[in-house]
Amino acid sequence: MADRLTKEQRSYCMSRIRAKNTKIEMILRKMLFSRGLRYRIHYKNLPGKPDVVFPGEKVAVFVDGDFWHGKDFESRKKTYSDYWYNKIKTNMERDVKVDTELQEMGWEAIRIWGSALKKDPEKFCDKIEGMVKG
C-alpha cells in the first residue's frame, strides 16, 4: 500500500515519535514517585535499557508502545509492508532476548503495553509496588 504522505511529511511525523520520556512513561513515573518509590530511569547497565529500574530489588520495567513492540501482531501482520513486518518482528525477538538475559542475571522484568497503562495506570503501579516492596 502506498504512503499517503510525502517523504518530507513522513520524515517529520516519524521524527516526533520519542523512544524515551513518553507521556505514558512520565505518568507511570510520577505515580510511582508519589507512592514513595524511588527508581532509576533508562538504566544503561542492563540489557534493553529499561524505562524504570529498581536496582536494589532487581526489578526492571519496560513501557512498550503497541505498534513498535507488536501488540496484536498475529492479527495485524498481514497488513504490514515487508519493512514494518521485519522491523516489528525483530523488535519482538529482541524483547524476548532482553527478558531472558535479565532473568539470567537475577532480575524480574515487567513489560507493560502503553495502551493498557493508559486505561488503568493504578493497576500497574500496584503491581510494580507489590514486586518492589514484596
Backbone hydrogen bonds, N-H to C=O, Kabsch-Sander energy under -0.5 kcal/mol:
donor,donor_aa,acceptor,acceptor_aa,energy
10,R,6,T,-2.7
11,S,7,K,-2.2
12,Y,8,E,-2.2
13,C,9,Q,-2.5
14,M,10,R,-2.7
15,S,11,S,-1.9
16,R,12,Y,-0.9
16,R,13,C,-0.8
17,I,14,M,-1.1
26,M,22,T,-2.5
27,I,23,K,-2.1
28,L,24,I,-2.0
29,R,25,E,-2.4
30,K,26,M,-2.5
31,M,27,I,-2.2
32,L,28,L,-2.6
33,F,29,R,-2.6
34,S,30,K,-2.3
35,R,31,M,-0.9
35,R,32,L,-0.5
36,G,33,F,-1.8
37,L,32,L,-2.1
40,R,53,V,-2.8
42,H,50,P,-0.6
42,H,51,D,-0.9
43,Y,50,P,-1.0
44,K,42,H,-0.6
46,L,43,Y,-1.2
49,K,46,L,-1.6
51,D,61,V,-1.1
52,V,61,V,-2.0
53,V,40,R,-2.8
54,F,59,V,-2.9
57,E,54,F,-0.6
58,K,54,F,-1.1
59,V,54,F,-1.6
60,A,108,E,-3.0
61,V,52,V,-3.3
62,F,110,I,-3.1
64,D,62,F,-0.7
64,D,112,I,-2.7
69,H,65,G,-2.0
70,G,67,F,-1.0
71,K,66,D,-2.7
73,F,70,G,-1.7
76,R,72,D,-1.3
77,K,73,F,-2.4
79,T,76,R,-2.3
80,Y,76,R,-0.5
80,Y,77,K,-0.8
85,Y,81,S,-2.7
86,N,82,D,-2.5
87,K,83,Y,-2.5
88,I,84,W,-2.7
89,K,85,Y,-2.3
90,T,86,N,-2.4
91,N,87,K,-2.1
92,M,88,I,-2.5
93,E,89,K,-2.2
94,R,90,T,-2.4
95,D,91,N,-2.3
96,V,92,M,-1.9
97,K,93,E,-2.1
98,V,94,R,-2.9
99,D,95,D,-2.4
100,T,96,V,-2.2
101,E,97,K,-2.5
102,L,98,V,-2.6
103,Q,99,D,-2.3
104,E,100,T,-2.4
105,M,101,E,-1.3
106,G,103,Q,-1.5
107,W,102,L,-2.8
108,E,58,K,-2.6
109,A,107,W,-0.5
110,I,60,A,-2.9
112,I,62,F,-2.7
114,G,64,D,-2.6
117,L,113,W,-2.2
118,K,114,G,-2.1
119,K,115,S,-1.6
120,D,116,A,-2.0
124,F,120,D,-1.1
125,C,121,P,-2.3
126,D,122,E,-2.7
127,K,123,K,-2.0
128,I,124,F,-2.7
129,E,125,C,-2.9
130,G,126,D,-2.5
131,M,127,K,-2.0
132,V,128,I,-2.6
133,K,129,E,-3.0
134,G,130,G,-1.9
